[in-house]
């Protein structure tokens, strides 16, 4: 039984927009963390804190889930959360948080390809059309900033692309093999498989030294904690719930909306919004409509 009632379109779209807003903000939070800690430590702290937040749920569901599901929970933990967390922080050492968020919009394309080629999923023609409409909208948002990619940006962009491929595999595994499991259980137990290792890394790093010597150490840790609680723990639960109640492509289309919220953050920070931004956002929403329309 789902914790959230997502049987109607309004609720599904509400969660989609909430996730887009939250994850659209996560790249800025990662950037703040990287100002003090190195990329491996930011990722490890994010995973560690998320595991701590979810630990009560993990121990509650520990004996309630059958053994046959554990290999899929481990896969979800690694490819849906663990590996991408490190790939994104590595990428953001050389590319902007905005570009990182925009490249994340490639997830539905890879979800479609992986679903078709690896998991032999049936995809409707209109969903394929919707994916490519959404991609056009995402590209419009990316190009609207007039990005001048240099060699470093191109190279480190591939880390984000690899992360979206990891997401694509995890999405399909959850949708196909974990559909009988409670979304909170999926999230908590997935982090149970990776959280302890992240904590061991943090304890053996220079984390305590940075906290004691860097005046911005606690502030950066606060940003990472917000990222862990809202951008990971709560958001992943909501996303897994949405994934179980809708299609893989509709849930993955949240990444199309992330660039739109990144732009909105820019406006609040004094940046201007242009016509291409508006066109891109409308195109993205139109693509998502195609993906979810029956």
C-alpha positions as CSV (number, residue, x, y, z in Angstrom):
1,X,0.0,0.0,0.0
2,X,1.4,3.4,-1.0
3,X,2.0,6.0,1.7
4,X,0.9,8.7,-0.7
5,X,-2.3,8.8,-2.8
6,X,-1.1,9.2,-6.3
7,X,-4.0,7.7,-8.1
8,X,-5.0,11.0,-9.7
9,X,-3.2,13.2,-12.2
10,X,-3.2,16.3,-10.0
11,X,-1.3,14.5,-7.3
12,X,1.1,13.0,-9.7
13,X,1.9,16.4,-11.3
14,X,2.2,18.0,-7.8
15,X,4.8,15.5,-6.7
16,X,6.6,15.8,-10.1
17,X,6.9,19.6,-9.7
18,X,7.9,19.3,-6.0
19,X,10.7,16.9,-7.0
20,X,11.8,19.1,-9.8
21,X,12.0,22.1,-7.4
22,X,13.9,20.1,-4.8
23,X,16.4,18.4,-7.1
24,X,16.8,21.6,-9.1
25,X,18.1,23.1,-5.9
26,X,20.4,20.2,-5.0
27,X,23.1,21.2,-7.5
28,X,23.5,24.6,-5.7
29,X,23.8,22.7,-2.3
30,X,26.4,20.4,-3.7
31,X,28.3,23.5,-5.0
32,X,28.2,25.0,-1.5
33,X,29.5,21.8,0.0
34,X,32.4,21.6,-2.5
35,X,33.6,25.1,-1.4
36,X,34.9,23.4,1.8
37,X,35.1,19.6,1.3
38,X,36.5,17.6,-1.6
39,X,34.2,15.9,-4.0
40,X,34.5,12.4,-2.5
41,X,33.8,13.7,0.9
42,X,30.7,15.7,-0.2
43,X,29.2,12.5,-1.8
44,X,30.1,10.3,1.2
45,X,28.6,12.8,3.7
46,X,25.4,13.0,1.6
47,X,25.0,9.3,1.6
48,X,26.0,8.9,5.2
49,X,23.5,11.6,6.5
50,X,20.8,10.2,4.3
51,X,21.4,6.7,5.7
52,X,21.2,8.1,9.3
53,X,17.9,9.9,8.5
54,X,16.4,6.7,7.1
55,X,17.9,4.3,9.6
56,X,14.8,3.9,11.7
57,X,12.8,3.0,8.6
58,X,15.5,0.6,7.4
59,X,15.5,-1.4,10.7
60,X,11.7,-1.4,10.7
61,X,11.5,-3.0,7.3
62,X,14.7,-5.1,7.6
63,X,12.9,-8.4,8.3
64,X,9.8,-7.6,6.4
65,X,11.4,-7.8,2.9
66,X,12.1,-11.2,1.4
67,X,15.7,-12.2,0.6
68,X,15.0,-12.5,-3.2
69,X,14.6,-8.7,-3.3
70,X,18.0,-7.8,-1.7
71,X,20.0,-8.0,-4.8
72,X,17.7,-5.5,-6.5
73,X,17.9,-3.2,-3.4
74,X,21.7,-3.4,-3.6
75,X,21.5,-2.5,-7.3
76,X,19.2,0.4,-6.6
77,X,21.4,1.6,-3.8
78,X,24.5,1.6,-6.0
79,X,23.2,2.7,-9.3
80,X,20.3,4.9,-8.1
81,X,22.1,6.7,-5.4
82,X,25.7,5.7,-4.5
83,X,27.6,5.9,-7.8
84,X,25.7,9.0,-9.2
85,X,26.4,10.9,-5.9
86,X,30.1,10.6,-6.6
87,X,29.8,11.2,-10.3
88,X,27.9,14.5,-9.8
89,X,30.4,15.9,-7.3
90,X,33.3,15.0,-9.5
91,X,31.6,16.7,-12.4
92,X,30.9,19.9,-10.4
93,X,34.6,20.4,-9.7
94,X,34.9,21.6,-13.3
95,X,31.4,22.4,-14.6
96,X,28.7,24.7,-13.3
97,X,25.8,23.5,-11.1
98,X,23.4,24.8,-13.8
99,X,25.0,22.8,-16.6
100,X,25.1,19.7,-14.3
101,X,21.4,20.1,-13.7
102,X,20.6,20.6,-17.3
103,X,22.6,17.5,-18.4
104,X,20.6,15.5,-15.9
105,X,17.6,15.9,-18.2
106,X,19.1,13.1,-20.4
107,X,17.8,10.5,-17.9
108,X,14.4,9.8,-19.7
109,X,16.2,9.1,-23.0
110,X,18.5,6.5,-21.4
111,X,15.5,5.1,-19.4
112,X,13.7,4.6,-22.7
113,X,16.8,3.0,-24.4
114,X,17.6,0.7,-21.4
115,X,14.0,-0.3,-21.0
116,X,13.7,-1.2,-24.7
117,X,17.0,-2.9,-25.2
118,X,17.9,-4.5,-21.8
119,X,14.5,-5.1,-20.1
120,X,12.4,-5.6,-23.3
121,X,9.8,-3.1,-22.0
122,X,6.9,-2.1,-24.2
123,X,6.8,1.7,-25.0
124,X,4.0,3.5,-26.7
125,X,4.7,5.6,-29.8
126,X,3.4,8.7,-28.1
127,X,5.7,8.2,-25.2
128,X,8.7,8.1,-27.5
129,X,7.4,11.3,-29.1
130,X,7.0,12.8,-25.6
131,X,10.6,11.9,-24.7
132,X,12.0,13.7,-27.7
133,X,9.8,16.7,-27.3
134,X,11.0,16.9,-23.7
135,X,14.6,16.6,-24.9
136,X,14.1,19.5,-27.3
137,X,12.8,21.6,-24.5
138,X,15.7,20.7,-22.3
139,X,18.1,21.5,-25.1
140,X,16.4,24.8,-25.5
141,X,17.0,25.6,-21.9
142,X,20.6,24.5,-22.1
143,X,21.4,26.6,-25.3
144,X,19.4,29.6,-24.0
145,X,22.3,30.4,-21.7
146,X,24.8,30.6,-24.6
147,X,27.1,28.0,-23.1
148,X,30.6,28.0,-24.5
149,X,31.9,24.5,-23.7
150,X,35.6,24.1,-23.4
151,X,37.5,20.8,-23.2
152,X,37.3,20.6,-19.4
153,X,33.5,21.1,-19.4
154,X,33.0,18.6,-22.2
155,X,35.2,16.0,-20.4
156,X,33.6,16.4,-17.0
157,X,30.1,16.5,-18.5
158,X,30.5,12.8,-19.3
159,X,30.5,12.1,-15.5
160,X,26.9,13.5,-15.4
161,X,25.9,11.6,-18.5
162,X,27.3,8.4,-16.9
163,X,25.2,9.2,-13.8
164,X,22.0,9.5,-15.9
165,X,22.8,6.1,-17.4
166,X,23.0,4.7,-13.9
167,X,19.7,6.3,-13.0
168,X,18.1,4.7,-16.1
169,X,19.1,1.2,-15.0
170,X,17.9,1.8,-11.5
171,X,14.6,3.2,-12.6
172,X,13.8,0.1,-14.7
173,X,15.0,-2.3,-11.9
174,X,12.7,-0.6,-9.3
175,X,9.8,-0.5,-11.7
176,X,10.1,-4.2,-12.8
177,X,11.5,-6.1,-9.8
178,X,10.6,-4.0,-6.7
179,X,7.0,-3.1,-7.6
180,X,5.6,-5.1,-4.6
181,X,7.8,-3.3,-2.1
182,X,6.8,-0.2,-0.1
183,X,8.5,3.0,-1.5
184,X,9.9,3.9,1.9
185,X,11.3,0.4,2.3
186,X,12.9,0.5,-1.1
187,X,14.6,3.9,-0.2
188,X,15.6,3.0,3.3
189,X,16.9,-0.5,2.6
190,X,18.8,0.7,-0.6
191,X,20.7,3.2,1.6
192,X,21.3,0.5,4.2
193,X,23.4,-1.3,1.5
194,X,25.6,1.7,0.9
195,X,25.3,3.9,4.0
196,X,27.7,2.1,6.3
197,X,30.5,2.1,3.7
198,X,30.1,5.8,3.3
199,X,30.3,6.4,7.0
200,X,33.5,4.3,7.2
201,X,35.0,6.5,4.5
202,X,34.0,9.7,6.3
203,X,35.4,8.5,9.6
204,X,38.8,7.7,7.9
205,X,38.9,11.0,6.0
206,X,40.0,14.5,7.1
207,X,36.5,15.5,7.9
208,X,37.0,16.2,11.6
209,X,40.1,18.2,10.9
210,X,38.2,20.4,8.4
211,X,35.4,20.9,10.9
212,X,37.8,22.0,13.5
213,X,40.0,24.3,11.4
214,X,37.8,25.7,8.6
215,X,35.5,28.5,9.8
216,X,33.0,27.5,7.0
217,X,33.1,23.8,7.8
218,X,29.8,23.7,9.8
219,X,28.0,25.9,7.3
220,X,29.0,23.7,4.4
221,X,27.9,20.6,6.4
222,X,24.6,22.3,7.0
223,X,24.1,22.6,3.2
224,X,25.0,19.0,2.7
225,X,22.6,17.9,5.5
226,X,19.7,19.8,3.7
227,X,20.8,18.1,0.5
228,X,20.7,14.7,2.3
229,X,17.3,15.2,4.1
230,X,15.3,17.0,1.4
231,X,17.2,16.4,-1.8
232,X,17.8,12.7,-1.1
233,X,15.9,11.0,1.7
234,X,12.5,12.6,1.3
235,X,12.8,13.1,-2.4
236,X,13.8,9.5,-3.2
237,X,10.8,8.2,-1.2
238,X,8.5,10.5,-3.2
239,X,10.1,9.5,-6.4
240,X,9.9,5.8,-5.8
241,X,6.2,6.3,-4.9
242,X,5.7,8.2,-8.2
243,X,7.5,5.5,-10.1
244,X,5.3,2.8,-8.7
245,X,2.1,4.7,-9.5
246,X,3.0,6.0,-13.0
247,X,5.3,5.0,-15.8
248,X,9.1,4.9,-15.8
249,X,9.2,7.6,-18.4
250,X,6.8,9.9,-16.6
251,X,8.7,9.6,-13.3
252,X,12.0,10.1,-15.2
253,X,10.6,13.2,-16.9
254,X,11.2,15.1,-13.6
255,X,14.7,15.6,-14.9
256,X,13.3,17.7,-17.8
257,X,11.9,20.2,-15.3
258,X,15.0,20.5,-13.3
259,X,16.6,23.0,-15.7
260,X,13.5,25.2,-15.5
261,X,13.8,25.5,-11.7
262,X,17.5,26.1,-12.0
263,X,16.7,29.1,-14.2
264,X,14.1,30.3,-11.6
265,X,16.8,30.2,-8.9
266,X,18.9,32.3,-11.2
267,X,16.1,34.9,-11.6
268,X,15.8,35.1,-7.8
269,X,19.5,35.6,-7.7
270,X,19.2,38.6,-10.1
271,X,19.6,36.9,-13.4
272,X,17.3,37.7,-16.3
273,X,14.9,35.3,-18.1
274,X,14.5,35.4,-21.8
275,X,12.1,34.1,-24.5
276,X,14.0,30.9,-25.1
277,X,13.6,30.0,-21.4
278,X,9.8,30.4,-21.6
279,X,9.7,28.4,-24.9
280,X,11.9,25.7,-23.4
281,X,9.7,25.3,-20.2
282,X,6.5,25.1,-22.2
283,X,8.1,22.5,-24.6
284,X,9.2,20.4,-21.6
285,X,5.7,20.4,-20.1
286,X,4.2,19.5,-23.5
287,X,6.6,16.6,-23.7
288,X,5.6,15.3,-20.2
289,X,2.0,15.5,-21.2
290,X,2.6,13.2,-24.2
291,X,4.5,10.8,-22.0
292,X,1.7,10.5,-19.4
293,X,-1.3,10.9,-21.7
294,X,-3.4,7.7,-22.1
